[in-house]
Amino acid sequence: MTDNRMKGRVKGLFGGTSPDDELQDQTHALPEPDAQRQALQVLILAQRTADEHLASAQHQADKVRVDARAMAEQIARDAQAHADGARREAGNAVSDARAMAAQIARDAQAHADGVRRDAEKILSDARARAEEIAKDAQAKADGLEREAQQRYQDVVGSLAAKRAALQQQIEALQRFDRDYRAELRTFMQGQLHALGADEPPSNAEIQQPDSMATTRPSLAQE
């Protein structure tokens, strides 16, 4: 609730006229207990307005925290799933390369009796090819793992930036709350000064609107 709306509610409490003008007229017209009761009602209204604003700001901050935490968890799960998929692909590539090498070796051994020299050459070529495929598969697996790790780091870095931005928003809300309370305190001191009261009412008097409502008639009923 803005200061204008709060002033409007205070103005409505005084019957639609300016609080300063009304108080100047009523200070002479009303007995002293009535003026004190009006001041107490103004303080109670201001306290409720401040509590409503603080609750709204706290609710918004809690919602921002919950949304940020859910987004961070979802991004972390997606990154982990991508890393697991990359590892599985690397394992399949290595397994296929080893299976191909074993098949070539079996074929070469089958022809070893008739053409041993050719079989030895084929076996040598097959082993070289198998090592090359294994190296390529390992290099691909390492590349996929590095890529997954880089993406994970990028995601974590972006989460840190978002967390810093959310923290700044929370600090801004806290500063706004402090400034709003300071402005409200200044406004209430001005109202008390206009009513001729040097000291604000105690916390016990502000926190007992129900008892005051039952023992004294409200301003609207009068």
C-alpha positions as protocol buffer text, in pm:
chain_id: "A"
residue {
  index: 1
  type: MET
  ca { x: 0 y: 0 z: 0 }
}
residue {
  index: 2
  type: THR
  ca { x: 145 y: 338 z: -104 }
}
residue {
  index: 3
  type: ASP
  ca { x: 172 y: 650 z: 109 }
}
residue {
  index: 4
  type: ASN
  ca { x: -106 y: 819 z: -93 }
}
residue {
  index: 5
  type: ARG
  ca { x: -348 y: 533 z: -21 }
}
residue {
  index: 6
  type: MET
  ca { x: -254 y: 539 z: 346 }
}
residue {
  index: 7
  type: LYS
  ca { x: -310 y: 915 z: 360 }
}
residue {
  index: 8
  type: GLY
  ca { x: -643 y: 861 z: 184 }
}
residue {
  index: 9
  type: ARG
  ca { x: -750 y: 613 z: 450 }
}
residue {
  index: 10
  type: VAL
  ca { x: -644 y: 858 z: 721 }
}
residue {
  index: 11
  type: LYS
  ca { x: -835 y: 1132 z: 541 }
}
residue {
  index: 12
  type: GLY
  ca { x: -1142 y: 905 z: 524 }
}
residue {
  index: 13
  type: LEU
  ca { x: -1110 y: 840 z: 894 }
}
residue {
  index: 14
  type: PHE
  ca { x: -1148 y: 1214 z: 953 }
}
residue {
  index: 15
  type: GLY
  ca { x: -1467 y: 1233 z: 741 }
}
residue {
  index: 16
  type: GLY
  ca { x: -1324 y: 1321 z: 396 }
}
residue {
  index: 17
  type: THR
  ca { x: -1148 y: 1643 z: 504 }
}
residue {
  index: 18
  type: SER
  ca { x: -781 y: 1713 z: 537 }
}
residue {
  index: 19
  type: PRO
  ca { x: -642 y: 1567 z: 862 }
}
residue {
  index: 20
  type: ASP
  ca { x: -460 y: 1894 z: 949 }
}
residue {
  index: 21
  type: ASP
  ca { x: -769 y: 2112 z: 886 }
}
residue {
  index: 22
  type: GLU
  ca { x: -1000 y: 1869 z: 1066 }
}
residue {
  index: 23
  type: LEU
  ca { x: -769 y: 1842 z: 1363 }
}
residue {
  index: 24
  type: GLN
  ca { x: -738 y: 2220 z: 1390 }
}
residue {
  index: 25
  type: ASP
  ca { x: -1119 y: 2244 z: 1411 }
}
residue {
  index: 26
  type: GLN
  ca { x: -1167 y: 1945 z: 1636 }
}
residue {
  index: 27
  type: THR
  ca { x: -885 y: 2033 z: 1873 }
}
residue {
  index: 28
  type: HIS
  ca { x: -1097 y: 2321 z: 1997 }
}
residue {
  index: 29
  type: ALA
  ca { x: -1434 y: 2149 z: 1950 }
}
residue {
  index: 30
  type: LEU
  ca { x: -1370 y: 1802 z: 2095 }
}
residue {
  index: 31
  type: PRO
  ca { x: -1264 y: 1711 z: 2447 }
}
residue {
  index: 32
  type: GLU
  ca { x: -907 y: 1598 z: 2504 }
}
residue {
  index: 33
  type: PRO
  ca { x: -995 y: 1221 z: 2529 }
}
residue {
  index: 34
  type: ASP
  ca { x: -1157 y: 1234 z: 2183 }
}
residue {
  index: 35
  type: ALA
  ca { x: -845 y: 1387 z: 2029 }
}
residue {
  index: 36
  type: GLN
  ca { x: -632 y: 1119 z: 2192 }
}
residue {
  index: 37
  type: ARG
  ca { x: -864 y: 847 z: 2066 }
}
residue {
  index: 38
  type: GLN
  ca { x: -839 y: 987 z: 1710 }
}
residue {
  index: 39
  type: ALA
  ca { x: -459 y: 987 z: 1737 }
}
residue {
  index: 40
  type: LEU
  ca { x: -462 y: 628 z: 1861 }
}
residue {
  index: 41
  type: GLN
  ca { x: -689 y: 519 z: 1572 }
}
residue {
  index: 42
  type: VAL
  ca { x: -455 y: 687 z: 1323 }
}
residue {
  index: 43
  type: LEU
  ca { x: -157 y: 504 z: 1476 }
}
residue {
  index: 44
  type: ILE
  ca { x: -341 y: 170 z: 1465 }
}
residue {
  index: 45
  type: LEU
  ca { x: -432 y: 222 z: 1098 }
}
residue {
  index: 46
  type: ALA
  ca { x: -70 y: 310 z: 1014 }
}
residue {
  index: 47
  type: GLN
  ca { x: 60 y: 4 z: 1199 }
}
residue {
  index: 48
  type: ARG
  ca { x: -180 y: -227 z: 1013 }
}
residue {
  index: 49
  type: THR
  ca { x: -81 y: -67 z: 681 }
}
residue {
  index: 50
  type: ALA
  ca { x: 289 y: -124 z: 757 }
}
residue {
  index: 51
  type: ASP
  ca { x: 223 y: -487 z: 857 }
}
residue {
  index: 52
  type: GLU
  ca { x: 29 y: -551 z: 534 }
}
residue {
  index: 53
  type: HIS
  ca { x: 307 y: -405 z: 323 }
}
residue {
  index: 54
  type: LEU
  ca { x: 575 y: -605 z: 508 }
}
residue {
  index: 55
  type: ALA
  ca { x: 377 y: -929 z: 466 }
}
residue {
  index: 56
  type: SER
  ca { x: 334 y: -864 z: 93 }
}
residue {
  index: 57
  type: ALA
  ca { x: 706 y: -796 z: 46 }
}
residue {
  index: 58
  type: GLN
  ca { x: 799 y: -1108 z: 243 }
}
residue {
  index: 59
  type: HIS
  ca { x: 556 y: -1320 z: 38 }
}
residue {
  index: 60
  type: GLN
  ca { x: 708 y: -1191 z: -287 }
}
residue {
  index: 61
  type: ALA
  ca { x: 1063 y: -1260 z: -164 }
}
residue {
  index: 62
  type: ASP
  ca { x: 967 y: -1615 z: -59 }
}
residue {
  index: 63
  type: LYS
  ca { x: 811 y: -1678 z: -400 }
}
residue {
  index: 64
  type: VAL
  ca { x: 1126 y: -1555 z: -577 }
}
residue {
  index: 65
  type: ARG
  ca { x: 1340 y: -1787 z: -364 }
}
residue {
  index: 66
  type: VAL
  ca { x: 1116 y: -2088 z: -431 }
}
residue {
  index: 67
  type: ASP
  ca { x: 1109 y: -2022 z: -807 }
}
residue {
  index: 68
  type: ALA
  ca { x: 1487 y: -1978 z: -822 }
}
residue {
  index: 69
  type: ARG
  ca { x: 1550 y: -2297 z: -624 }
}
residue {
  index: 70
  type: ALA
  ca { x: 1315 y: -2498 z: -849 }
}
residue {
  index: 71
  type: MET
  ca { x: 1480 y: -2361 z: -1163 }
}
residue {
  index: 72
  type: ALA
  ca { x: 1828 y: -2441 z: -1030 }
}
residue {
  index: 73
  type: GLU
  ca { x: 1729 y: -2798 z: -945 }
}
residue {
  index: 74
  type: GLN
  ca { x: 1572 y: -2851 z: -1288 }
}
residue {
  index: 75
  type: ILE
  ca { x: 1880 y: -2719 z: -1470 }
}
residue {
  index: 76
  type: ALA
  ca { x: 2109 y: -2936 z: -1257 }
}
residue {
  index: 77
  type: ARG
  ca { x: 1897 y: -3244 z: -1335 }
}
residue {
  index: 78
  type: ASP
  ca { x: 1906 y: -3167 z: -1708 }
}
residue {
  index: 79
  type: ALA
  ca { x: 2284 y: -3122 z: -1700 }
}
residue {
  index: 80
  type: GLN
  ca { x: 2330 y: -3450 z: -1511 }
}
residue {
  index: 81
  type: ALA
  ca { x: 2106 y: -3636 z: -1758 }
}
residue {
  index: 82
  type: HIS
  ca { x: 2304 y: -3496 z: -2051 }
}
residue {
  index: 83
  type: ALA
  ca { x: 2635 y: -3600 z: -1890 }
}
residue {
  index: 84
  type: ASP
  ca { x: 2503 y: -3952 z: -1827 }
}
residue {
  index: 85
  type: GLY
  ca { x: 2389 y: -3981 z: -2189 }
}
residue {
  index: 86
  type: ALA
  ca { x: 2731 y: -3868 z: -2313 }
}
residue {
  index: 87
  type: ARG
  ca { x: 2903 y: -4130 z: -2099 }
}
residue {
  index: 88
  type: ARG
  ca { x: 2671 y: -4401 z: -2228 }
}
residue {
  index: 89
  type: GLU
  ca { x: 2743 y: -4302 z: -2588 }
}
residue {
  index: 90
  type: ALA
  ca { x: 3117 y: -4311 z: -2520 }
}
residue {
  index: 91
  type: GLY
  ca { x: 3087 y: -4658 z: -2362 }
}
residue {
  index: 92
  type: ASN
  ca { x: 2890 y: -4789 z: -2660 }
}
residue {
  index: 93
  type: ALA
  ca { x: 3150 y: -4654 z: -2904 }
}
residue {
  index: 94
  type: VAL
  ca { x: 3435 y: -4826 z: -2717 }
}
residue {
  index: 95
  type: SER
  ca { x: 3236 y: -5151 z: -2695 }
}
residue {
  index: 96
  type: ASP
  ca { x: 3164 y: -5146 z: -3070 }
}
residue {
  index: 97
  type: ALA
  ca { x: 3529 y: -5082 z: -3147 }
}
residue {
  index: 98
  type: ARG
  ca { x: 3639 y: -5373 z: -2930 }
}
residue {
  index: 99
  type: ALA
  ca { x: 3377 y: -5601 z: -3085 }
}
residue {
  index: 100
  type: MET
  ca { x: 3499 y: -5511 z: -3435 }
}
residue {
  index: 101
  type: ALA
  ca { x: 3861 y: -5577 z: -3337 }
}
residue {
  index: 102
  type: ALA
  ca { x: 3772 y: -5915 z: -3193 }
}
residue {
  index: 103
  type: GLN
  ca { x: 3582 y: -6013 z: -3511 }
}
residue {
  index: 104
  type: ILE
  ca { x: 3875 y: -5916 z: -3732 }
}
residue {
  index: 105
  type: ALA
  ca { x: 4109 y: -6116 z: -3511 }
}
residue {
  index: 106
  type: ARG
  ca { x: 3886 y: -6426 z: -3535 }
}
residue {
  index: 107
  type: ASP
  ca { x: 3865 y: -6399 z: -3914 }
}
residue {
  index: 108
  type: ALA
  ca { x: 4241 y: -6370 z: -3944 }
}
residue {
  index: 109
  type: GLN
  ca { x: 4291 y: -6672 z: -3720 }
}
residue {
  index: 110
  type: ALA
  ca { x: 4052 y: -6880 z: -3937 }
}
residue {
  index: 111
  type: HIS
  ca { x: 4266 y: -6819 z: -4243 }
}
residue {
  index: 112
  type: ALA
  ca { x: 4599 y: -6866 z: -4061 }
}
residue {
  index: 113
  type: ASP
  ca { x: 4644 y: -7233 z: -4164 }
}
residue {
  index: 114
  type: GLY
  ca { x: 4632 y: -7174 z: -4539 }
}
residue {
  index: 115
  type: VAL
  ca { x: 4796 y: -6837 z: -4569 }
}
residue {
  index: 116
  type: ARG
  ca { x: 4991 y: -6779 z: -4249 }
}
residue {
  index: 117
  type: ARG
  ca { x: 5198 y: -6494 z: -4380 }
}
residue {
  index: 118
  type: ASP
  ca { x: 4891 y: -6318 z: -4516 }
}
residue {
  index: 119
  type: ALA
  ca { x: 4705 y: -6396 z: -4195 }
}
residue {
  index: 120
  type: GLU
  ca { x: 4983 y: -6247 z: -3985 }
}
residue {
  index: 121
  type: LYS
  ca { x: 4977 y: -5935 z: -4199 }
}
residue {
  index: 122
  type: ILE
  ca { x: 4598 y: -5918 z: -4177 }
}
residue {
  index: 123
  type: LEU
  ca { x: 4620 y: -5975 z: -3802 }
}
residue {
  index: 124
  type: SER
  ca { x: 4876 y: -5701 z: -3769 }
}
residue {
  index: 125
  type: ASP
  ca { x: 4659 y: -5465 z: -3974 }
}
residue {
  index: 126
  type: ALA
  ca { x: 4355 y: -5563 z: -3773 }
}
residue {
  index: 127
  type: ARG
  ca { x: 4532 y: -5492 z: -3445 }
}
residue {
  index: 128
  type: ALA
  ca { x: 4654 y: -5159 z: -3576 }
}
residue {
  index: 129
  type: ARG
  ca { x: 4304 y: -5077 z: -3692 }
}
residue {
  index: 130
  type: ALA
  ca { x: 4159 y: -5186 z: -3360 }
}
residue {
  index: 131
  type: GLU
  ca { x: 4401 y: -4967 z: -3168 }
}
residue {
  index: 132
  type: GLU
  ca { x: 4325 y: -4675 z: -3397 }
}
residue {
  index: 133
  type: ILE
  ca { x: 3950 y: -4725 z: -3353 }
}
residue {
  index: 134
  type: ALA
  ca { x: 3996 y: -4759 z: -2979 }
}
residue {
  index: 135
  type: LYS
  ca { x: 4200 y: -4440 z: -2971 }
}
residue {
  index: 136
  type: ASP
  ca { x: 3942 y: -4258 z: -3181 }
}
residue {
  index: 137
  type: ALA
  ca { x: 3662 y: -4386 z: -2960 }
}
residue {
  index: 138
  type: GLN
  ca { x: 3851 y: -4286 z: -2648 }
}
residue {
  index: 139
  type: ALA
  ca { x: 3923 y: -3943 z: -2794 }
}
residue {
  index: 140
  type: LYS
  ca { x: 3554 y: -3904 z: -2881 }
}
residue {
  index: 141
  type: ALA
  ca { x: 3454 y: -4015 z: -2533 }
}
residue {
  index: 142
  type: ASP
  ca { x: 3698 y: -3770 z: -2377 }
}
residue {
  index: 143
  type: GLY
  ca { x: 3565 y: -3492 z: -2600 }
}
residue {
  index: 144
  type: LEU
  ca { x: 3207 y: -3570 z: -2508 }
}
residue {
  index: 145
  type: GLU
  ca { x: 3294 y: -3577 z: -2142 }
}
residue {
  index: 146
  type: ARG
  ca { x: 3480 y: -3244 z: -2168 }
}
residue {
  index: 147
  type: GLU
  ca { x: 3185 y: -3093 z: -2353 }
}
residue {
  index: 148
  type: ALA
  ca { x: 2945 y: -3221 z: -2088 }
}
residue {
  index: 149
  type: GLN
  ca { x: 3169 y: -3085 z: -1814 }
}
residue {
  index: 150
  type: GLN
  ca { x: 3189 y: -2747 z: -1988 }
}
residue {
  index: 151
  type: ARG
  ca { x: 2811 y: -2731 z: -2024 }
}
residue {
  index: 152
  type: TYR
  ca { x: 2773 y: -2822 z: -1661 }
}
residue {
  index: 153
  type: GLN
  ca { x: 3012 y: -2545 z: -1558 }
}
residue {
  index: 154
  type: ASP
  ca { x: 2826 y: -2299 z: -1782 }
}
residue {
  index: 155
  type: VAL
  ca { x: 2497 y: -2397 z: -1620 }
}
residue {
  index: 156
  type: VAL
  ca { x: 2645 y: -2363 z: -1270 }
}
residue {
  index: 157
  type: GLY
  ca { x: 2791 y: -2025 z: -1364 }
}
residue {
  index: 158
  type: SER
  ca { x: 2457 y: -1901 z: -1493 }
}
residue {
  index: 159
  type: LEU
  ca { x: 2290 y: -2023 z: -1174 }
}
residue {
  index: 160
  type: ALA
  ca { x: 2543 y: -1829 z: -966 }
}
residue {
  index: 161
  type: ALA
  ca { x: 2467 y: -1514 z: -1167 }
}
residue {
  index: 162
  type: LYS
  ca { x: 2091 y: -1566 z: -1124 }
}
residue {
  index: 163
  type: ARG
  ca { x: 2138 y: -1628 z: -755 }
}
residue {
  index: 164
  type: ALA
  ca { x: 2336 y: -1303 z: -723 }
}
residue {
  index: 165
  type: ALA
  ca { x: 2062 y: -1115 z: -911 }
}
residue {
  index: 166
  type: LEU
  ca { x: 1793 y: -1263 z: -684 }
}
residue {
  index: 167
  type: GLN
  ca { x: 1998 y: -1173 z: -379 }
}
residue {
  index: 168
  type: GLN
  ca { x: 2019 y: -816 z: -504 }
}
residue {
  index: 169
  type: GLN
  ca { x: 1641 y: -810 z: -548 }
}
residue {
  index: 170
  type: ILE
  ca { x: 1594 y: -940 z: -192 }
}
residue {
  index: 171
  type: GLU
  ca { x: 1832 y: -676 z: -56 }
}
residue {
  index: 172
  type: ALA
  ca { x: 1646 y: -409 z: -254 }
}
residue {
  index: 173
  type: LEU
  ca { x: 1316 y: -525 z: -99 }
}
residue {
  index: 174
  type: GLN
  ca { x: 1473 y: -514 z: 246 }
}
residue {
  index: 175
  type: ARG
  ca { x: 1604 y: -162 z: 185 }
}
residue {
  index: 176
  type: PHE
  ca { x: 1261 y: -58 z: 59 }
}
residue {
  index: 177
  type: ASP
  ca { x: 1102 y: -200 z: 375 }
}
residue {
  index: 178
  type: ARG
  ca { x: 1345 y: -6 z: 597 }
}
residue {
  index: 179
  type: ASP
  ca { x: 1288 y: 316 z: 401 }
}
residue {
  index: 180
  type: TYR
  ca { x: 911 y: 266 z: 412 }
}
residue {
  index: 181
  type: ARG
  ca { x: 916 y: 214 z: 789 }
}
residue {
  index: 182
  type: ALA
  ca { x: 1133 y: 526 z: 833 }
}
residue {
  index: 183
  type: GLU
  ca { x: 891 y: 731 z: 621 }
}
residue {
  index: 184
  type: LEU
  ca { x: 597 y: 587 z: 814 }
}
residue {
  index: 185
  type: ARG
  ca { x: 761 y: 675 z: 1145 }
}
residue {
  index: 186
  type: THR
  ca { x: 824 y: 1031 z: 1022 }
}
residue {
  index: 187
  type: PHE
  ca { x: 462 y: 1059 z: 905 }
}
residue {
  index: 188
  type: MET
  ca { x: 329 y: 935 z: 1238 }
}
residue {
  index: 189
  type: GLN
  ca { x: 553 y: 1173 z: 1432 }
}
residue {
  index: 190
  type: GLY
  ca { x: 415 y: 1456 z: 1220 }
}
residue {
  index: 191
  type: GLN
  ca { x: 59 y: 1342 z: 1295 }
}
residue {
  index: 192
  type: LEU
  ca { x: 136 y: 1324 z: 1667 }
}
residue {
  index: 193
  type: HIS
  ca { x: 291 y: 1668 z: 1655 }
}
residue {
  index: 194
  type: ALA
  ca { x: -20 y: 1801 z: 1479 }
}
residue {
  index: 195
  type: LEU
  ca { x: -235 y: 1650 z: 1754 }
}
residue {
  index: 196
  type: GLY
  ca { x: -20 y: 1817 z: 2021 }
}
residue {
  index: 197
  type: ALA
  ca { x: 127 y: 1491 z: 2154 }
}
residue {
  index: 198
  type: ASP
  ca { x: 502 y: 1496 z: 2225 }
}
residue {
  index: 199
  type: GLU
  ca { x: 543 y: 1126 z: 2285 }
}
residue {
  index: 200
  type: PRO
  ca { x: 402 y: 839 z: 2073 }
}
residue {
  index: 201
  type: PRO
  ca { x: 177 y: 584 z: 2247 }
}
residue {
  index: 202
  type: SER
  ca { x: 338 y: 273 z: 2389 }
}
residue {
  index: 203
  type: ASN
  ca { x: 342 y: -59 z: 2204 }
}
residue {
  index: 204
  type: ALA
  ca { x: 88 y: -199 z: 2451 }
}
residue {
  index: 205
  type: GLU
  ca { x: -159 y: 75 z: 2360 }
}
residue {
  index: 206
  type: ILE
  ca { x: -109 y: 21 z: 1985 }
}
residue {
  index: 207
  type: GLN
  ca { x: -153 y: -357 z: 2017 }
}
residue {
  index: 208
  type: GLN
  ca { x: -494 y: -331 z: 2197 }
}
residue {
  index: 209
  type: PRO
  ca { x: -737 y: -211 z: 1927 }
}
residue {
  index: 210
  type: ASP
  ca { x: -1002 y: -469 z: 2026 }
}
residue {
  index: 211
  type: SER
  ca { x: -1018 y: -359 z: 2388 }
}
residue {
  index: 212
  type: MET
  ca { x: -1040 y: 4 z: 2284 }
}
residue {
  index: 213
  type: ALA
  ca { x: -1320 y: -79 z: 2038 }
}
residue {
  index: 214
  type: THR
  ca { x: -1526 y: -251 z: 2311 }
}
residue {
  index: 215
  type: THR
  ca { x: -1481 y: 18 z: 2580 }
}
residue {
  index: 216
  type: ARG
  ca { x: -1504 y: 330 z: 2359 }
}
residue {
  index: 217
  type: PRO
  ca { x: -1731 y: 408 z: 2064 }
}
residue {
  index: 218
  type: SER
  ca { x: -1568 y: 437 z: 1725 }
}
residue {
  index: 219
  type: LEU
  ca { x: -1530 y: 769 z: 1543 }
}
residue {
  index: 220
  type: ALA
  ca { x: -1766 y: 652 z: 1266 }
}
residue {
  index: 221
  type: GLN
  ca { x: -2046 y: 579 z: 1518 }
}
residue {
  index: 222
  type: GLU
  ca { x: -2008 y: 922 z: 1672 }
}
